[in-house]
Amino acid sequence: MARVVGDISGVQAQVMSAAEMQIGVRAVCTPADVRDALWKKKTLAKTWLMRGTLHLVPSSDLPIFAAAMSARFMRATNAWLKWVQMTEAELYEVIDAIGNVLDDQALTREELIARVGKGRPPRIHEALKSGWGGLLKPVARKGLLCFGPSRGQAVTFVNPRRWLAEWRELDPGEALTEMARRYLRAYGPATSADFARWWGSWQGVGKAAWAGLTNELEQVSIEGHRADLLAVELPRLARQTPAPSVQLLPAFDPYLMGHTSREHLFDKQYSPRVSRVAGWISPVVLIDGRVEGTWRHEVRKKDLVITIEPFTRIPARLKPALRERASEIGQALGYAGAAVKVSV
């Protein structure tokens, strides 16, 4: 499970059930398995990473993410500092203070605010209370904070350097290059701008990452568009023969997050059905690598009902594969053995 999550450089987890399904359609596991990996085995970690959103990543990879996202490559803009009502010096002092009070004993947000906010101005208390992560995101990206097991309805935080079995300090430049290398294995061919968008940072971070890969890249053309690929991947791609494929991907699936444009995945007219309001990415039907519809699920009595809403008519020959994928979704949701009904 951790290897699969590492292969795609993390799963997006602002909706935890979606993250569990993202893993479940790629590895044979249930939501309970994912939670055990997070809170008991500690082979996965949950924290704020790419694009400032919550992700699950292999615990062994977290030091690489943290080093790559260090202050050298992540900027605190003047607009953001104004929003949190802090100077840059205050920001970094509070970041270190949060890391210092956290250890392998989980603290709730309220407990964290009480300890860090003691003796500090009310405006810093308010910034710490931000429901969107606020000051906690830069702490996480520095490798000083990740999520601990929930305490009732309250989320908790720990310091991953003490919570996890091991930690290693890495050079930020080398870590960023390694993240670009892993990105290209999962999402290539792509451009440095694609990487910067996926990473969620200023354009310069893509150029810095690509500079570290100068001797490893091969430029390719895809329908007239130039992009880069790891040269070692070319022989494997040359041997591959495209095979028919039908998949049901969950909400916020990483497959849809890798490039600045999604026009290679679906026609522009369908964009509102895939990228909905408030940044919501719909669960999608994938046929031969392209998005051909969306889907939703609900539980009726003891049955799991999956409703597929195609963009155009789906050929009858593909429906058995859709039913098979729907059964896998049932497994990923923890409904193994329940009746799964598919409506197209």
ChimeraX attribute file (.defattr): number of C-alpha atoms within 10 A of each C-alpha:
attribute: neighborCount
match mode: 1-to-1
recipient: residues
	/A:1	18
	/A:2	21
	/A:3	13
	/A:4	15
	/A:5	18
	/A:6	19
	/A:7	15
	/A:8	18
	/A:9	23
	/A:10	25
	/A:11	25
	/A:12	27
	/A:13	22
	/A:14	16
	/A:15	12
	/A:16	17
	/A:17	14
	/A:18	22
	/A:19	24
	/A:20	25
	/A:21	27
	/A:22	26
	/A:23	24
	/A:24	25
	/A:25	22
	/A:26	14
	/A:27	16
	/A:28	12
	/A:29	19
	/A:30	22
	/A:31	20
	/A:32	13
	/A:33	17
	/A:34	23
	/A:35	16
	/A:36	14
	/A:37	18
	/A:38	21
	/A:39	16
	/A:40	12
	/A:41	13
	/A:42	20
	/A:43	20
	/A:44	27
	/A:45	24
	/A:46	29
	/A:47	27
	/A:48	24
	/A:49	25
	/A:50	20
	/A:51	14
	/A:52	18
	/A:53	15
	/A:54	24
	/A:55	22
	/A:56	27
	/A:57	28
	/A:58	23
	/A:59	22
	/A:60	18
	/A:61	19
	/A:62	25
	/A:63	22
	/A:64	23
	/A:65	22
	/A:66	22
	/A:67	23
	/A:68	27
	/A:69	27
	/A:70	20
	/A:71	15
	/A:72	11
	/A:73	18
	/A:74	16
	/A:75	13
	/A:76	13
	/A:77	10
	/A:78	11
	/A:79	9
	/A:80	12
	/A:81	14
	/A:82	11
	/A:83	11
	/A:84	17
	/A:85	15
	/A:86	17
	/A:87	13
	/A:88	14
	/A:89	8
	/A:90	12
	/A:91	19
	/A:92	17
	/A:93	11
	/A:94	21
	/A:95	20
	/A:96	14
	/A:97	16
	/A:98	25
	/A:99	21
	/A:100	13
	/A:101	14
	/A:102	23
	/A:103	18
	/A:104	14
	/A:105	13
	/A:106	21
	/A:107	24
	/A:108	18
	/A:109	15
	/A:110	13
	/A:111	13
	/A:112	19
	/A:113	18
	/A:114	13
	/A:115	14
	/A:116	21
	/A:117	19
	/A:118	11
	/A:119	8
	/A:120	10
	/A:121	9
	/A:122	11
	/A:123	13
	/A:124	19
	/A:125	15
	/A:126	15
	/A:127	18
	/A:128	24
	/A:129	17
	/A:130	12
	/A:131	8
	/A:132	11
	/A:133	17
	/A:134	17
	/A:135	20
	/A:136	26
	/A:137	21
	/A:138	24
	/A:139	26
	/A:140	27
	/A:141	25
	/A:142	22
	/A:143	26
	/A:144	25
	/A:145	28
	/A:146	25
	/A:147	23
	/A:148	24
	/A:149	18
	/A:150	14
	/A:151	11
	/A:152	7
	/A:153	6
	/A:154	11
	/A:155	15
	/A:156	20
	/A:157	27
	/A:158	24
	/A:159	25
	/A:160	27
	/A:161	20
	/A:162	15
	/A:163	21
	/A:164	18
	/A:165	12
	/A:166	11
	/A:167	17
	/A:168	11
	/A:169	11
	/A:170	15
	/A:171	11
	/A:172	19
	/A:173	19
	/A:174	15
	/A:175	22
	/A:176	26
	/A:177	20
	/A:178	18
	/A:179	21
	/A:180	23
	/A:181	20
	/A:182	17
	/A:183	21
	/A:184	22
	/A:185	17
	/A:186	16
	/A:187	20
	/A:188	19
	/A:189	22
	/A:190	22
	/A:191	20
	/A:192	22
	/A:193	19
	/A:194	22
	/A:195	26
	/A:196	24
	/A:197	21
	/A:198	19
	/A:199	22
	/A:200	17
	/A:201	19
	/A:202	14
	/A:203	15
	/A:204	13
	/A:205	23
	/A:206	24
	/A:207	16
	/A:208	17
	/A:209	24
	/A:210	22
	/A:211	13
	/A:212	18
	/A:213	15
	/A:214	10
	/A:215	10
	/A:216	13
	/A:217	19
	/A:218	15
	/A:219	13
	/A:220	16
	/A:221	10
	/A:222	9
	/A:223	6
	/A:224	7
	/A:225	8
	/A:226	12
	/A:227	17
	/A:228	18
	/A:229	20
	/A:230	20
	/A:231	13
	/A:232	12
	/A:233	15
	/A:234	12
	/A:235	9
	/A:236	8
	/A:237	10
	/A:238	8
	/A:239	8
	/A:240	8
	/A:241	7
	/A:242	9
	/A:243	7
	/A:244	9
	/A:245	12
	/A:246	19
	/A:247	20
	/A:248	25
	/A:249	26
	/A:250	26
	/A:251	24
	/A:252	24
	/A:253	21
	/A:254	19
	/A:255	16
	/A:256	20
	/A:257	17
	/A:258	22
	/A:259	21
	/A:260	15
	/A:261	12
	/A:262	17
	/A:263	13
	/A:264	11
	/A:265	14
	/A:266	17
	/A:267	13
	/A:268	12
	/A:269	9
	/A:270	14
	/A:271	13
	/A:272	11
	/A:273	17
	/A:274	22
	/A:275	16
	/A:276	11
	/A:277	9
	/A:278	6
	/A:279	9
	/A:280	12
	/A:281	19
	/A:282	21
	/A:283	23
	/A:284	26
	/A:285	24
	/A:286	19
	/A:287	17
	/A:288	13
	/A:289	17
	/A:290	18
	/A:291	25
	/A:292	20
	/A:293	23
	/A:294	21
	/A:295	20
	/A:296	14
	/A:297	17
	/A:298	10
	/A:299	11
	/A:300	8
	/A:301	7
	/A:302	10
	/A:303	15
	/A:304	21
	/A:305	19
	/A:306	21
	/A:307	16
	/A:308	21
	/A:309	18
	/A:310	15
	/A:311	16
	/A:312	8
	/A:313	10
	/A:314	15
	/A:315	7
	/A:316	8
	/A:317	8
	/A:318	13
	/A:319	14
	/A:320	11
	/A:321	15
	/A:322	20
	/A:323	17
	/A:324	16
	/A:325	18
	/A:326	24
	/A:327	22
	/A:328	24
	/A:329	25
	/A:330	26
	/A:331	21
	/A:332	26
	/A:333	20
	/A:334	18
	/A:335	18
	/A:336	14
	/A:337	10
	/A:338	13
	/A:339	13
	/A:340	22
	/A:341	15
	/A:342	18
	/A:343	10
	/A:344	12
